[in-house]
Every structure is written in structure tokens, then in C-alpha cells.
């Protein structure tokens, strides 16, 4: 538990620091290109832990104690110190540059977040991403999925006309269709190759299905996972010594039901050296086998082990999505575009009540995702960073005065009317924006705590 918590916190700090650095670097570099003088580039808030002054403008670069944000301080910003501008710097202050320069600088932060996501996806596609095909697992009787005729083993080829090569694409497409239409058109391929189409209708339950973790449960089916049917039992191993045979289908361990081989591996791994009773099917007959779970040492940790395997059944459902450097450019651009569009649509639908606000995550939930993705490997962590970077870019473009999008609105109005908004109007906007952010943060923390308690 302590190690897991430490991993979550460390991964969260790394993720936030990287994404904030990318965002603020966008403001910084475009500001320099536009001839603005930069006083400070800070990653984090509060007391500086590390500081360096460099460059002809004597810019202060620092890493601060609270790694939950960052900022670039330009000469002459309205929220700056208000100190007079030295004669030699006349024309280089933020508010002295043309309006289009200022808007470019404000746009650069979110755009660099999208650029980071694009690069992360490019790296993933070049390295190769192990991908599970979107195949249907167990289907619950009386569910929406059963009514639509979904069967275990069906491969979801298309959702609403969009080709689906992996579960991420399938889930995004299904949520889009459910929220927009209350129904999903699916193209399914049966194990024998027969292709059919069906309509999965959810009626008035669309909003409820958008709650975290509710989609599969609400639709009434689970993603396919390899069953615990043994294809090999190694001689001398714990499974062999306990009487397991090739062809056995393990259904339970000490009364705990198994839905897949992954369930069996998880339970066995947690119980090294323990005596257990396995429920299984052999030649159509349900029997029980009593055995002692073996153990194996790996990276200083002891895990349970039966020395059994399920053969290559997984190969039919997993594939490696890997492209050359040039083809990866188009693939990563498409993935960034689709993820950005999905984020924008979900935010809009959340605002009108079509999507549950329980999807708003706070730092606790984000840290848990950061830790689990980091533990899963570099590819998983890169994918997590790309998704969060896109969310950060979209959120910062919202027309809320304390965000980049709100400042863009201010400067656009200035460009249209020929003069800045009044100080009173700007102050009122800042107060309303701060109130909106505090409300959003309250929802996020409430959702985090509710998830922990549940």
C-alpha cells in the first residue's frame, strides 16, 4: 500500500511537471519569437527550490516547491508588479506588443500540449502498441447487449460507421453514439467470419452509462478475456502435482468465481504456498481438485505459480499496432484529432447534463491513473500523458478569464474595439472565472473522495 501510494505520487508529480513545462514553454518560446521580454519561467508555485538566471534578458528560471502548475512572467503584464518599464525595454512589454502577438502567445500553451500528445502518439506507434481487439466477452441475460444479439466472441468491427481496431477507439465511438443518439449501430464479426449488423439501444439510460465504470455493466457485456482453459501443464509443477490436466477449465478457487485466465493468475499470484480447492470442468463434468500453490521469486517478491498455460488462444485477440516513422505521423495526427474532438464533445455535453459530472477527476484520481500507467510500462505512461495533455490543452482554451481562453477573448475584444476592456470589467471577469474554477475543483475533489469511499 505504501509503495503503491509512493508510486502514484511520484508518477503524478512527474506527469504534472512534464505537461506544465510543455505548456509554459509554448508561452515562453512564442513570446520570445514575438520580441517580448520574459522575467521568469517557473515550474511549480511557492518557494523556489532551484533558480538560475541566464540569457541577455537575465530571465529567471526556477523550479518551485508546489508542483501543481507553473507560469511565465512577461514584462508589463497586467497582473505583473506594475513597475515602470525601463527605456531600453520600451516596446518589449507584453501589453505593448500587437494584439495578434499576445493572442499567439496565449494560444501557444494549449497548442504545445496538443503537439506533445502528437509526439507521444508518434513514439507509441513507432515502438508498437500491444492492442487487444474489441471482442465481446460474457453477455448478461436480459441486458441491452443481449437484446441486441451480442454473443461471446463477437468482434466489434465498426461503431456507427467508424472502424474500430482496438478497445480505446471502440469505447470512444460507443460513448459518442450513446450520448448523441441513445443508440449504437454495431458491425460484428462472428468467430466463423460471418459479419452482421445490429442496433444497441439504451433509451433514457444514456447519461447513467457515462458514469465512470458503468458502460460495460450498464450495457450488459464485458470485454473478451482468455478463459482459464489449460493448454499445457508442466511436469513437476504445482498444477501437475495437484492433478490438473490439459483441457481443464478452471472456474473457481476456494469458491471465488473466475471469469478468465487473468483472474486465475491474479488469485494464484497472491497466494503462494497456500492449499486451495479448484473448481473445474473436465470432459463435461464439474469436479474439484485440491492442491498447494507453488511459488516463484521475481524482483525480490514471492508470487504464487502453478506452471500451467493457456497456449496461443490469446494470439487471435491481441495484435501489435506498429507503423513506420512516416505512417506513424498520420496515425498520431488522427489519434490526437479524435481524442481532442472527443474531449471537446464530452465537455460540451457535460455542461448541458448529457454526460455525468462524475467524470470530472481531481488530483487523487489522476495520481492513481498516473501510478497504474507508470507501473504498466513506458508505453502506458506515454499514452496517459498524451490523454492528460490533450485535456489540459482543451481546458485552457475554455473562455474562462483566468485561463488562456479567457485572456484570448479579452485581447480579441481589445483588437475589435481598439482599446482594452476597463479594469472593472476585467476584475469582474477574473472573479467569475475564479469562482467557476473553484466550483469545478469542488466537483473534482468530491468525485475523488466518493470513489475512495465506494
C-alpha positions as CSV (number, residue, x, y, z in Angstrom):
1,X,0.0,0.0,0.0
2,X,2.8,2.4,1.0
3,X,4.8,1.5,-2.2
4,X,1.7,2.0,-4.3
5,X,0.9,5.4,-2.8
6,X,4.5,6.5,-3.3
7,X,4.4,5.3,-6.9
8,X,1.1,7.2,-7.5
9,X,2.5,10.5,-6.0
10,X,5.9,10.2,-7.9
11,X,4.2,9.5,-11.2
12,X,1.7,12.3,-10.6
13,X,4.5,14.8,-9.9
14,X,6.4,13.7,-13.0
15,X,3.3,13.9,-15.2
16,X,2.2,17.3,-14.0
17,X,5.8,18.7,-14.1
18,X,6.3,17.5,-17.7
19,X,3.0,18.7,-19.0
20,X,3.2,22.1,-17.3
21,X,6.7,22.6,-18.6
22,X,5.5,21.8,-22.1
23,X,2.5,24.2,-21.8
24,X,4.6,27.0,-20.3
25,X,7.4,26.5,-22.8
26,X,4.9,27.2,-25.5
27,X,4.1,30.6,-24.0
28,X,7.8,31.2,-23.4
29,X,9.2,30.4,-26.8
30,X,6.5,32.1,-28.8
31,X,6.8,35.1,-26.5
32,X,10.5,35.3,-27.4
33,X,9.8,34.9,-31.1
34,X,7.3,37.8,-30.8
35,X,10.0,40.0,-29.2
36,X,8.7,40.1,-25.6
37,X,10.9,40.3,-22.6
38,X,10.5,37.4,-20.2
39,X,11.2,38.0,-16.5
40,X,10.6,34.5,-15.1
41,X,9.9,30.9,-16.2
42,X,8.7,28.8,-13.3
43,X,7.7,25.2,-12.9
44,X,5.6,25.0,-9.8
45,X,4.4,27.6,-7.3
46,X,5.7,28.8,-3.9
47,X,9.2,28.9,-2.7
48,X,11.9,28.3,-5.4
49,X,13.9,25.1,-4.8
50,X,16.2,25.8,-7.7
51,X,16.9,29.1,-9.6
52,X,19.1,30.1,-12.5
53,X,19.4,33.5,-14.2
54,X,20.5,33.3,-17.8
55,X,20.4,35.0,-21.2
56,X,20.8,38.5,-22.4
57,X,17.4,39.4,-20.8
58,X,18.5,37.9,-17.4
59,X,15.5,35.6,-17.3
60,X,15.0,33.8,-14.0
61,X,14.4,30.1,-14.5
62,X,13.1,28.3,-11.4
63,X,11.6,25.1,-10.0
64,X,9.3,25.8,-7.1
65,X,8.1,23.7,-4.1
66,X,4.4,23.1,-5.2
67,X,4.5,21.1,-8.4
68,X,0.8,21.8,-9.3
69,X,1.3,24.3,-12.1
70,X,3.7,26.9,-13.4
71,X,3.8,30.3,-15.2
72,X,5.8,32.6,-17.5
73,X,6.0,36.2,-16.3
74,X,6.4,38.7,-19.1
75,X,7.4,42.3,-18.7
76,X,4.4,44.6,-18.5
77,X,1.7,42.0,-18.0
78,X,-1.4,43.5,-16.3
79,X,-1.1,41.1,-13.4
80,X,2.7,42.0,-13.0
81,X,4.3,44.2,-10.5
82,X,3.3,47.5,-12.2
83,X,6.9,48.7,-12.1
84,X,7.8,51.2,-14.8
85,X,9.3,49.8,-18.0
86,X,12.9,50.7,-18.4
87,X,13.6,52.9,-21.5
88,X,15.7,50.2,-23.1
89,X,12.8,47.8,-22.9
90,X,10.2,50.0,-24.4
91,X,8.1,48.1,-26.9
92,X,9.1,44.7,-25.5
93,X,6.4,44.5,-22.7
94,X,3.6,42.1,-23.2
95,X,0.9,44.8,-23.3
96,X,3.0,46.9,-25.7
97,X,3.1,44.2,-28.4
98,X,0.4,44.0,-31.1
99,X,-2.8,42.2,-30.1
100,X,-2.1,39.4,-32.6
101,X,1.2,38.8,-30.9
102,X,-0.4,38.5,-27.5
103,X,-3.1,36.1,-28.8
104,X,-0.4,33.9,-30.4
105,X,1.5,33.7,-27.1
106,X,-1.7,32.7,-25.3
107,X,-2.6,30.1,-27.9
108,X,0.9,28.6,-27.8
109,X,0.5,26.9,-24.4
110,X,-2.5,24.8,-25.4
111,X,-1.1,24.2,-28.9
112,X,2.1,22.8,-27.4
113,X,0.0,20.4,-25.3
114,X,-1.5,19.1,-28.5
115,X,1.9,18.9,-30.1
116,X,3.2,16.9,-27.1
117,X,0.3,14.4,-27.5
118,X,1.1,14.1,-31.2
119,X,4.7,13.3,-30.5
120,X,3.8,10.9,-27.7
121,X,1.5,9.0,-30.0
122,X,4.1,9.0,-32.8
123,X,6.6,7.4,-30.4
124,X,4.0,4.8,-29.4
125,X,3.1,3.9,-33.0
126,X,6.8,3.6,-34.0
127,X,7.6,1.4,-30.9
128,X,4.5,-0.7,-31.4
129,X,1.4,-0.8,-29.2
130,X,0.2,-4.2,-28.0
131,X,-3.5,-3.9,-28.7
132,X,-6.5,-6.0,-27.7
133,X,-9.1,-6.4,-30.4
134,X,-12.6,-5.2,-29.3
135,X,-14.1,-8.7,-28.8
136,X,-17.2,-9.3,-26.7
137,X,-16.9,-11.4,-23.6
138,X,-19.6,-12.6,-21.3
139,X,-23.1,-11.3,-22.1
140,X,-25.6,-10.8,-19.3
141,X,-29.1,-12.2,-19.8
142,X,-31.8,-9.6,-20.1
143,X,-29.3,-6.8,-20.8
144,X,-29.2,-4.2,-23.6
145,X,-26.4,-6.3,-25.2
146,X,-28.4,-9.5,-25.1
147,X,-31.4,-7.7,-26.6
148,X,-29.2,-6.5,-29.5
149,X,-28.0,-10.1,-30.1
150,X,-24.4,-9.7,-28.9
151,X,-22.6,-13.0,-28.4
152,X,-19.4,-14.0,-26.6
153,X,-16.6,-14.0,-29.2
154,X,-18.2,-11.4,-31.5
155,X,-15.6,-8.9,-32.8
156,X,-16.7,-5.3,-33.0
157,X,-15.5,-4.1,-36.4
158,X,-17.3,-0.8,-36.7
159,X,-19.2,1.5,-34.3
160,X,-21.5,4.0,-36.0
161,X,-19.6,3.6,-39.3
162,X,-16.2,4.2,-37.6
163,X,-13.6,1.4,-37.9
164,X,-12.5,0.0,-34.5
165,X,-9.2,-1.8,-34.3
166,X,-8.9,-1.5,-30.5
167,X,-10.9,-1.1,-27.4
168,X,-10.0,2.6,-26.9
169,X,-11.4,3.5,-30.3
170,X,-14.5,1.3,-29.7
171,X,-15.2,2.9,-26.3
172,X,-14.8,6.4,-27.6
173,X,-17.1,5.7,-30.5
174,X,-19.7,3.9,-28.4
175,X,-19.9,6.8,-25.8
176,X,-20.2,9.3,-28.7
177,X,-23.1,7.4,-30.2
178,X,-24.8,6.7,-26.9
179,X,-24.8,10.2,-25.7
180,X,-25.7,11.7,-29.1
181,X,-28.3,9.2,-30.2
182,X,-29.2,6.9,-27.3
183,X,-28.3,4.0,-29.6
184,X,-25.2,2.4,-31.2
185,X,-25.0,0.8,-34.6
186,X,-22.5,-2.1,-34.4
187,X,-20.9,-4.2,-37.2
188,X,-19.9,-7.5,-35.7
189,X,-17.8,-10.4,-36.9
190,X,-18.6,-13.8,-35.5
191,X,-15.7,-16.3,-34.8
192,X,-16.6,-18.2,-38.1
193,X,-16.1,-15.0,-40.1
194,X,-19.8,-14.1,-40.6
195,X,-20.5,-10.4,-40.5
196,X,-23.7,-8.9,-39.3
197,X,-25.1,-5.5,-38.1
198,X,-27.2,-4.7,-35.1
199,X,-28.5,-1.7,-33.2
200,X,-27.8,-1.5,-29.5
201,X,-30.5,0.9,-27.9
202,X,-30.2,2.3,-24.4
203,X,-33.1,4.7,-24.3
204,X,-33.1,7.1,-21.3
205,X,-30.1,5.4,-19.6
206,X,-27.6,7.2,-21.8
207,X,-26.4,9.7,-19.1
208,X,-26.1,7.0,-16.4
209,X,-23.9,4.9,-18.8
210,X,-21.4,7.7,-19.0
211,X,-20.6,7.4,-15.3
212,X,-17.1,6.0,-14.7
213,X,-17.1,2.2,-14.8
214,X,-20.7,2.0,-15.8
215,X,-20.6,1.4,-19.6
216,X,-20.0,-2.3,-19.7
217,X,-22.1,-3.1,-16.6
218,X,-24.9,-0.9,-18.0
219,X,-24.8,-2.4,-21.5
220,X,-24.5,-5.9,-20.0
221,X,-21.4,-7.3,-21.5
222,X,-17.7,-7.5,-20.7
223,X,-14.6,-7.3,-23.0
224,X,-13.3,-10.7,-24.0
225,X,-10.6,-12.2,-21.9
226,X,-8.9,-15.6,-22.4
227,X,-10.7,-18.3,-20.5
228,X,-8.9,-20.4,-17.9
229,X,-8.7,-23.5,-20.2
230,X,-5.3,-25.2,-19.8
231,X,-3.3,-25.9,-22.9
232,X,-0.2,-27.0,-21.1
233,X,0.6,-28.4,-17.6
234,X,4.3,-28.6,-16.9
235,X,5.5,-31.8,-15.3
236,X,6.8,-31.3,-11.8
237,X,4.9,-28.1,-11.4
238,X,2.4,-27.3,-8.7
239,X,-0.5,-27.8,-11.2
240,X,0.8,-31.2,-12.3
241,X,1.4,-32.4,-8.8
242,X,-2.2,-31.3,-7.9
243,X,-3.7,-33.4,-10.7
244,X,-4.5,-30.7,-13.3
245,X,-4.8,-31.9,-16.9
246,X,-4.7,-30.3,-20.4
247,X,-8.2,-29.3,-21.3
248,X,-9.3,-28.5,-17.7
249,X,-11.4,-25.3,-17.5
250,X,-10.8,-23.7,-14.1
251,X,-14.0,-22.0,-12.8
252,X,-13.2,-21.1,-9.2
253,X,-10.6,-21.0,-6.5
254,X,-11.8,-21.6,-2.9
255,X,-15.3,-20.7,-4.0
256,X,-14.3,-17.4,-5.8
257,X,-15.6,-17.5,-9.3
258,X,-13.1,-17.0,-12.2
259,X,-14.2,-15.2,-15.5
260,X,-10.8,-15.5,-17.2
261,X,-7.3,-16.9,-17.0
262,X,-6.2,-13.4,-15.9
263,X,-8.5,-13.8,-12.8
264,X,-6.8,-17.1,-12.1
265,X,-3.3,-15.8,-12.4
266,X,-4.1,-12.8,-10.1
267,X,-5.6,-15.0,-7.4
268,X,-2.8,-17.6,-7.6
269,X,-0.2,-14.9,-7.6
270,X,-1.5,-13.5,-4.4
271,X,-1.4,-16.9,-2.5
272,X,2.0,-18.6,-2.8
273,X,2.4,-21.8,-0.8
274,X,-1.4,-22.0,0.2
275,X,-3.6,-25.0,-0.1
276,X,-6.7,-24.3,-2.2
277,X,-9.6,-26.1,-3.8
278,X,-10.1,-25.5,-7.5
279,X,-13.5,-25.9,-9.2
280,X,-13.2,-27.0,-12.8
281,X,-14.8,-28.7,-15.7
282,X,-13.2,-31.8,-17.2
283,X,-14.8,-33.8,-20.0
284,X,-18.1,-32.0,-19.4
285,X,-18.1,-33.0,-15.7
286,X,-17.7,-30.5,-12.8
287,X,-15.2,-31.6,-10.2
288,X,-13.0,-30.2,-7.5
289,X,-9.2,-30.5,-7.2
290,X,-7.2,-29.8,-4.0
291,X,-3.6,-28.6,-4.4
292,X,-0.8,-26.5,-3.0
293,X,0.1,-23.4,-5.0
294,X,3.8,-23.2,-5.9
295,X,5.9,-20.1,-5.5
296,X,8.4,-18.2,-7.6
297,X,10.8,-15.3,-6.8
298,X,10.9,-12.3,-9.1
299,X,12.5,-8.9,-8.3
300,X,12.5,-9.6,-4.6
301,X,8.9,-10.6,-4.5
302,X,7.3,-14.1,-3.9
303,X,4.3,-14.9,-6.1
304,X,2.1,-18.0,-6.5
305,X,2.7,-20.2,-9.5
306,X,1.0,-23.3,-11.0
307,X,3.3,-23.9,-14.0
308,X,0.3,-24.0,-16.4
309,X,-0.5,-22.0,-19.6
310,X,-3.4,-21.4,-22.0
311,X,-1.4,-21.7,-25.2
312,X,-1.8,-19.3,-28.1
313,X,-5.5,-18.6,-27.8
314,X,-4.6,-15.0,-26.9
315,X,-2.9,-14.5,-30.3
316,X,-6.3,-14.4,-32.0
317,X,-7.3,-11.4,-30.0
318,X,-4.1,-9.4,-29.4
319,X,-2.0,-7.8,-32.1
320,X,0.9,-5.3,-32.3
321,X,-0.1,-2.0,-33.9
322,X,3.3,-0.8,-35.3
323,X,4.0,1.6,-38.2
324,X,7.0,3.1,-39.9
325,X,8.1,6.6,-39.0
326,X,6.2,8.3,-41.9
327,X,3.0,6.3,-41.5
328,X,3.1,6.9,-37.7
329,X,2.8,10.7,-38.4
330,X,-0.6,10.3,-40.0
331,X,-1.7,7.8,-37.3
332,X,-0.6,10.0,-34.4
333,X,-2.3,13.0,-36.1
334,X,-5.5,11.1,-36.4
335,X,-5.4,9.8,-32.8
336,X,-4.7,13.4,-31.5
337,X,-7.5,14.8,-33.5
338,X,-10.0,12.1,-32.5
339,X,-9.1,12.4,-28.8
340,X,-9.3,16.2,-28.9
341,X,-12.7,16.1,-30.6
342,X,-14.0,13.6,-28.1
343,X,-12.8,15.7,-25.1
344,X,-14.5,18.8,-26.5
345,X,-17.8,17.0,-27.2
346,X,-17.8,15.4,-23.7
347,X,-17.2,18.7,-22.0
348,X,-20.0,20.3,-24.0
349,X,-22.4,17.5,-23.2
350,X,-21.4,17.6,-19.6
351,X,-22.3,21.3,-19.5
352,X,-25.8,20.5,-20.7
353,X,-26.3,17.4,-18.5
354,X,-26.0,14.7,-21.2
355,X,-22.8,13.4,-19.6
356,X,-22.3,12.6,-15.9
357,X,-20.2,15.2,-14.0
358,X,-18.8,12.2,-12.1
359,X,-16.3,12.0,-15.0
360,X,-14.5,15.1,-13.6
361,X,-11.4,13.8,-11.9
362,X,-9.3,15.5,-9.2
363,X,-5.7,15.1,-8.3
364,X,-6.3,11.9,-6.3
365,X,-7.8,10.0,-9.2
366,X,-5.4,11.4,-11.7
367,X,-2.5,10.3,-9.4
368,X,-3.9,6.8,-9.2
369,X,-4.1,6.6,-13.0
370,X,-0.6,8.0,-13.3
371,X,0.7,5.4,-10.9
372,X,-1.0,2.5,-12.5
373,X,0.0,3.6,-16.0
374,X,3.6,4.1,-14.9
375,X,3.7,0.6,-13.3
376,X,2.4,-0.8,-16.6
377,X,5.4,0.5,-18.5
378,X,6.6,3.3,-20.7
379,X,4.0,2.9,-23.4
380,X,1.2,3.0,-21.0
381,X,2.6,6.1,-19.2
382,X,3.1,7.9,-22.5
383,X,-0.5,7.2,-23.5
384,X,-1.6,8.6,-20.2
385,X,0.5,11.7,-20.6
386,X,-0.9,12.2,-24.1
387,X,-4.5,12.0,-22.9
388,X,-3.9,14.3,-20.0
389,X,-2.0,16.8,-22.2
390,X,-5.0,16.9,-24.6
391,X,-7.3,17.5,-21.7
392,X,-5.1,20.3,-20.4
393,X,-5.0,21.9,-23.8
394,X,-8.7,21.8,-24.2
395,X,-9.4,23.1,-20.7
396,X,-7.1,26.0,-21.1
397,X,-8.9,27.1,-24.3
398,X,-12.2,27.5,-22.4
399,X,-13.4,31.1,-22.4
400,X,-12.8,31.5,-18.6
401,X,-10.9,34.7,-17.8
402,X,-8.3,33.1,-15.5
403,X,-7.4,30.6,-18.3
404,X,-5.7,31.2,-21.7
405,X,-9.0,31.1,-23.5
406,X,-10.5,33.9,-21.4
407,X,-7.4,36.0,-21.9
408,X,-7.7,35.4,-25.7
409,X,-11.3,36.7,-25.5
410,X,-10.1,39.8,-23.7
411,X,-7.4,40.6,-26.2
412,X,-9.7,39.8,-29.1
413,X,-12.3,42.4,-27.8
414,X,-9.4,44.9,-27.4
415,X,-8.5,44.3,-31.1
416,X,-12.1,44.8,-32.2
417,X,-12.8,47.9,-30.2
418,X,-9.4,49.5,-30.4
419,X,-8.8,49.7,-26.6
420,X,-8.6,47.3,-23.6
421,X,-11.6,46.4,-21.5
422,X,-12.0,48.5,-18.4
423,X,-10.2,47.5,-15.3
424,X,-13.5,46.9,-13.6
425,X,-14.8,44.6,-16.3
426,X,-11.5,42.6,-16.2
427,X,-11.7,42.3,-12.4
428,X,-15.3,41.1,-12.5
429,X,-14.3,38.6,-15.2
430,X,-11.4,37.3,-13.1
431,X,-13.7,36.9,-10.1
432,X,-16.3,35.0,-12.0
433,X,-13.6,32.8,-13.6
434,X,-12.1,32.1,-10.2
435,X,-15.5,31.1,-8.8
436,X,-16.1,28.8,-11.8
437,X,-12.7,27.1,-11.3
438,X,-13.3,26.7,-7.6
439,X,-16.7,25.1,-8.4
440,X,-15.0,22.7,-10.9
441,X,-12.3,21.8,-8.3
442,X,-15.0,21.2,-5.7
443,X,-16.7,18.7,-8.0
444,X,-13.4,17.1,-8.8
445,X,-12.4,16.6,-5.1
446,X,-15.9,15.4,-4.3
447,X,-15.7,12.8,-7.0
448,X,-12.3,11.7,-5.8
449,X,-13.5,11.2,-2.3
450,X,-16.7,9.4,-3.4
451,X,-14.6,7.0,-5.5
452,X,-12.4,6.2,-2.5
453,X,-15.4,5.7,-0.2
454,X,-17.2,3.5,-2.7
